[in-house]
Amino acid sequence: MQCRSGCGACCIAPSITRPYYGMPHGKPAGVRCVHLDDAMNCRLFNDPRRPALCAAFRAEPDICGDSREQALRLIGELEVASQSH
């Protein structure tokens, strides 16, 4: 699956607990990354300063669903499930 243009769900829904370029305290779940531009594209894509979590992410139908709204919900649910273990 290719990333959905204009989605940005993977840059909003999950938390990033480690500090990274531009976000020295990491990023809480549900908070937009400072590197997500107005077109919902990552300004750090292919940049070595991009967090490892982001670089490892691959769009998958089970995670991204059929729309941006589904992706936000599904990734958010995974975030909550990962915090409860």
trRosetta pair geometry for C-beta under 8 A, 3 or more apart (Angstrom, degrees):
i j d omega theta_ij theta_ji phi_ij phi_ji
1 59 4.6 -113 103 116 104 100
1 60 5.9 143 32 -114 131 25
1 61 5.7 165 -62 -47 149 72
1 64 6.6 -173 132 43 148 139
2 59 6.5 22 138 64 14 145
3 7 6.6 -137 175 34 86 129
3 10 7.9 -82 -129 15 115 133
3 59 4.7 -179 -83 -43 59 142
3 64 7.8 -156 -128 -114 54 154
4 7 4.0 82 81 -44 101 130
4 59 7.3 155 -11 -139 72 147
4 64 6.5 161 -8 177 115 130
4 67 7.9 145 -161 -147 170 26
4 68 6.6 -146 103 -70 141 76
4 71 7.2 -149 31 -36 135 150
5 40 7.8 116 167 82 48 110
6 39 6.4 -80 -99 175 76 67
6 40 4.7 89 -154 51 40 131
6 68 7.2 -69 114 -69 79 137
7 10 7.6 46 113 6 113 83
7 40 5.9 169 57 148 27 138
7 64 7.4 -2 -169 -153 162 109
7 68 4.6 -168 -134 -104 74 93
7 71 5.9 24 -173 51 125 160
8 11 4.7 -59 -166 45 76 114
8 12 5.9 64 136 -19 90 109
8 32 7.6 11 159 -133 127 94
8 36 5.2 85 -145 -153 123 131
8 40 3.5 -111 -33 -159 121 98
8 41 7.6 -87 -77 -47 98 23
8 42 8.0 155 -116 -53 80 74
8 68 7.4 23 45 -142 72 117
9 12 5.8 -72 -146 44 33 104
9 13 5.3 13 174 -11 78 119
9 64 7.1 147 58 -129 138 75
9 68 5.8 177 -48 -158 111 68
9 71 3.6 165 32 119 169 113
9 72 4.6 -128 -129 -67 109 63
9 75 5.5 148 149 14 107 142
10 13 6.8 -42 -104 39 27 100
10 14 6.7 1 -158 10 57 113
10 54 7.2 126 139 -128 111 77
10 57 5.3 130 -170 167 145 159
10 59 7.8 -109 -36 -85 142 77
10 64 8.0 -39 -47 -94 106 95
10 71 7.3 -64 -40 168 73 121
10 75 6.3 -160 -94 -110 58 158
11 32 6.8 33 126 -153 92 62
11 33 4.5 -90 -176 19 92 120
11 35 7.4 -119 -151 77 128 83
11 36 4.3 135 135 -77 145 125
11 40 7.5 170 44 -164 133 72
11 42 6.0 -174 -84 -82 137 96
11 54 7.5 44 -95 -119 77 120
12 30 6.6 9 162 -149 81 26
12 31 7.1 -159 -153 86 61 21
12 32 5.1 -17 -106 -95 90 61
12 33 7.2 -114 -73 -5 47 78
12 36 7.2 4 -57 -40 84 170
12 72 6.6 -21 86 -117 123 98
13 29 6.4 -5 168 -161 45 83
13 30 6.6 22 -127 -76 39 48
13 71 7.4 -147 -16 137 146 75
13 72 5.3 179 -70 -144 119 56
13 75 3.6 101 99 102 152 117
13 76 4.7 -106 -152 -60 111 71
13 79 6.1 -158 154 -24 86 136
14 29 6.0 -53 -165 -111 21 83
14 53 7.2 -145 118 154 142 135
14 75 5.8 -84 -46 170 86 111
14 78 7.5 -31 -92 89 99 106
14 79 5.3 -173 -116 -85 60 114
15 26 6.9 39 173 150 86 118
15 27 6.2 -175 -153 96 52 67
15 28 5.5 -28 -115 -154 101 31
15 29 4.1 -55 -49 -48 89 77
15 79 6.2 115 -1 -150 86 119
16 20 6.5 -36 140 4 139 127
16 23 7.2 79 77 100 125 142
16 26 4.9 -158 100 -162 72 87
16 27 4.4 41 36 38 98 96
16 33 7.8 48 5 -97 135 110
16 51 5.4 -34 -149 -156 142 173
16 53 5.7 -163 -115 44 97 146
16 54 7.7 -18 -92 -38 136 96
17 26 5.0 -15 -163 -137 16 160
18 26 5.7 119 61 -91 19 108
18 51 7.0 148 72 -138 105 114
19 23 6.8 -166 -152 106 57 65
19 24 4.8 3 -147 -164 118 43
19 25 6.3 2 -98 -70 89 14
19 26 5.8 -82 -76 -49 41 68
20 23 5.5 17 61 59 79 93
20 24 8.0 -144 48 -89 29 30
20 26 7.1 73 6 -105 85 51
20 49 7.0 128 178 168 93 78
20 50 7.9 17 -179 -174 138 21
20 51 4.5 -68 -88 -75 162 98
21 35 8.0 57 96 -61 95 132
21 44 7.1 144 74 -108 124 139
21 49 3.9 8 -4 175 153 124
21 50 8.0 -51 39 -66 120 26
22 33 8.0 73 103 176 126 84
22 34 4.7 -146 156 76 121 130
22 35 5.9 122 70 -51 162 97
23 26 6.1 27 135 -166 110 6
23 27 5.2 -8 175 -58 158 90
23 33 6.9 -80 -41 -145 146 76
23 34 5.9 172 -60 11 97 115
27 31 5.5 -150 -173 79 85 112
27 33 5.7 -29 -111 -96 160 76
28 31 4.7 74 65 -2 83 126
29 76 6.9 115 175 -128 118 72
29 79 4.6 126 -122 170 139 152
29 80 7.9 146 160 -57 169 65
30 76 7.0 55 -75 -114 88 109
32 36 5.5 -106 -177 50 94 136
33 36 4.8 106 66 -19 87 100
33 42 7.5 7 87 -118 140 89
35 42 5.7 34 125 -157 106 71
35 43 4.6 -131 -170 47 83 93
35 44 4.7 -8 -177 -12 155 105
35 50 7.9 -158 118 -110 167 78
36 40 6.3 -6 -176 -137 104 45
36 41 7.3 149 -153 70 59 26
36 42 6.3 -35 -96 -94 61 57
36 43 7.5 -144 -75 -2 12 87
37 40 7.1 -87 72 -15 64 13
37 41 5.2 -14 42 59 110 79
37 42 7.7 -177 1 -94 86 7
37 43 5.5 104 -45 -52 104 100
41 45 7.1 -61 172 -12 88 135
42 45 4.3 114 85 -46 106 91
42 50 7.2 61 157 -121 134 120
42 54 7.0 146 -132 -179 158 137
43 47 7.8 9 129 -9 58 145
44 47 4.2 -98 -163 47 65 126
44 49 5.8 -101 -144 84 120 89
44 50 4.0 153 138 -85 113 87
44 54 7.4 61 90 102 118 155
45 50 6.7 72 -97 -87 23 148
46 50 7.5 78 27 -13 13 144
47 50 5.0 119 68 -31 79 95
50 54 5.2 -107 171 82 99 125
50 55 5.3 117 109 -58 116 97
51 54 4.6 90 66 6 87 103
51 55 7.0 -159 95 -6 45 88
52 55 5.5 -56 -143 40 35 112
52 56 6.1 29 159 -17 68 111
53 56 6.1 -65 -149 39 24 107
53 57 6.7 39 151 -41 61 100
54 57 5.7 -41 -153 8 34 118
59 63 7.1 -150 -154 75 43 112
59 64 5.0 13 -158 -36 88 150
60 63 4.6 69 62 17 92 106
60 64 6.3 149 66 3 40 97
61 64 6.4 -69 -117 55 23 88
61 65 7.1 81 -174 -89 56 15
61 66 8.0 26 -151 -64 87 63
62 74 7.4 178 151 -173 50 144
63 71 7.1 41 134 -135 64 79
63 74 5.8 166 -163 125 37 128
63 75 6.3 58 -178 -77 87 81
63 78 7.1 -6 -129 -29 91 152
64 70 7.3 70 150 99 41 99
64 71 4.5 -5 -149 -102 57 108
64 74 7.1 -126 -66 64 9 140
64 75 8.0 26 -90 -46 49 105
65 69 7.9 -77 93 82 145 58
65 70 2.7 -117 115 125 159 129
65 71 5.3 -142 35 -57 101 57
65 73 7.4 33 -24 56 156 99
65 74 5.3 168 -35 -15 111 138
66 70 5.6 62 42 19 63 156
67 70 4.8 99 53 7 77 100
67 71 7.0 -136 97 -5 42 87
68 71 5.5 -55 -148 36 32 114
68 72 6.4 35 154 -20 66 103
69 72 5.9 -51 -150 33 30 111
69 73 6.5 26 153 -14 63 107
70 73 5.7 -59 -149 40 33 110
70 74 5.9 26 158 -16 71 111
71 74 5.9 -55 -136 41 28 106
71 75 5.9 21 166 -11 65 111
72 75 6.3 -58 -138 43 21 103
72 76 6.0 26 157 -22 59 115
73 76 5.7 -62 -148 39 24 114
73 77 6.4 26 155 -21 63 105
74 77 5.7 -51 -148 33 30 111
74 78 6.6 31 152 -16 63 103
75 78 5.6 -51 -151 36 35 113
75 79 6.4 43 148 -25 65 102
76 79 5.4 -50 -150 31 33 116
76 80 6.6 31 154 -16 65 103
77 80 5.8 -53 -149 37 33 110
77 81 6.2 32 153 -18 66 108
78 81 5.6 -55 -143 40 32 111
78 82 6.1 31 157 -21 66 107
79 82 6.0 -59 -149 35 26 108
79 83 6.6 24 154 -19 62 108
80 83 5.8 -59 -151 33 31 111
80 84 6.7 24 156 -19 65 108
81 84 6.1 -61 -150 33 32 108
81 85 7.2 21 158 -15 63 108
82 85 6.5 -64 -156 32 34 106
